[in-house]
Amino acid sequence: MILHTDITGQGTPLLLIHGLFGSYENLGMIARLLADQFRIINVDLRNHGRSGHSNEISYALMAQDLIETMDALQIPTAAVLGHSMGGKAAMQLALSQPDRVSKLVLADISPVISQSRHLGILQALNHINLSTLLDRKQADAQLQTAISDAGTRAFLLKSLIKTDLGFQWRFNLAALTAQYAQVLAAPDATGPYTGPTLFIKGGNSDYLLPEHQAHIRQLFPAAKAKIIEGTGHWLHAEKPAAFAKITADFLLS
């Protein structure tokens, strides 16, 4: 599957990959901050944003989508940055096709089976009857009963669009619900990626834990780590300037 892309800037190619329920817009601020130093290829993963939908979800398929997209854009190799689920897709790409990845940046994610943190969100999204919605405000009110955090609701509602057929989610909710175990899965360790790798952790987040270090070293022996204090899992949105500087310093070093 060739993915929808938003391409800006010029120079060394840098692939940006968003997380679950998101789209290329989630990394838009990072793209803007780095576009004067890199050619940014900001993608929508399958079943997200403006890319195609499929009943099949796996990191192997996501990595193949990224390869096909790079081929279509005639990009033989690129630096790759992925957040959360997008970080696992980036890991899979680097592990399975290391010659296509020059450097790897992984934002607040570890190469292990993730905790099932999104069951309540999936249940709340599936309880919304899109055919009866009048506006986003009504959808927000329905989500509020299960999702108290206004920021999380606002993030999800970015993917709610009005069409001639009424409201629809840009992400493939049915597939994400049915294949949620595949989202939680660890990347398939087809081999170590020995290229330069940087893990950036949100200081207040528990997605990257000390007990993951040994496994990380096995898969990414050249890995380094940075922590952005005072941030959670959405570190790139909470402190975008710091995140962009850490990324640029690593990629240009």
C-alpha positions, 0 to 999 in steps of 0.5 A: 500500500502506497501511503498518503504523504505530506512532503516539505523541506529539502535535504536528507530525507526524514520519514515521520510516522505517527501513532495509534488513532493519529495522522501525519498532522500529529507530527506537523509541528516537528515537521515544521521545526525540522523542514529547514534541515531535512526533506520531511516525508510525513506519512499516514499509516494504513487505516489512518488519516488519508491512507487506505483501509485494510482489514489486516494490521501488522508491523510487517505490513506497515513496514512494507507500506513504508518501503513501497511508499519510499520506492514510489518517491524514489527514496533509497534510504532515509532517516526514520522517526516514529512515535508510539505505534509509529515507532514500532513500525519504524523499528520493524522497517529498520530490523527487516530492511536495515539498508533503507534506514540511515538513522532511527529515532524512536519517541517514547516506545519500546520493542516489547508487547505493549500494555492494553491501554486503549480498550476504554477508548475503543469501547467509547468510540464504538459506542458513538452512533455516527449516523445520529451525530449532528456535530463534533460537540455532540460526539465530544459529549458522548466520549466524555462519559468514558474519557475524562481528559479533554486533550485525549478527546480533542486528539480523537475528534481530529479524525472525525470528518463530515462527508456527504454521507454524514460523519465518519472516522478517518481511522478504520475503527472496525479494523483497529478494534478487531486487530488491537492485539496486533497494535500491541505486538512487539516488532518481529526481530528479524535481525539487529539494526546496527545503525545509529538509534536514539530512544527519546523518553517522556520523563513522566511516561512508563512506555519505556522502562528499565527492564526493557534495556537488555532487549533494546540492546539486543535489537539496537546495539548502537542505541542511545537514549535521551529523556525530556523531563516534564513530559508524558507520552506526547513528548513531541507535542508537550515540548516540541522545540526540545524534541526537535532539537534533540532529533536534529542534533542526533541526525546531523551528528 
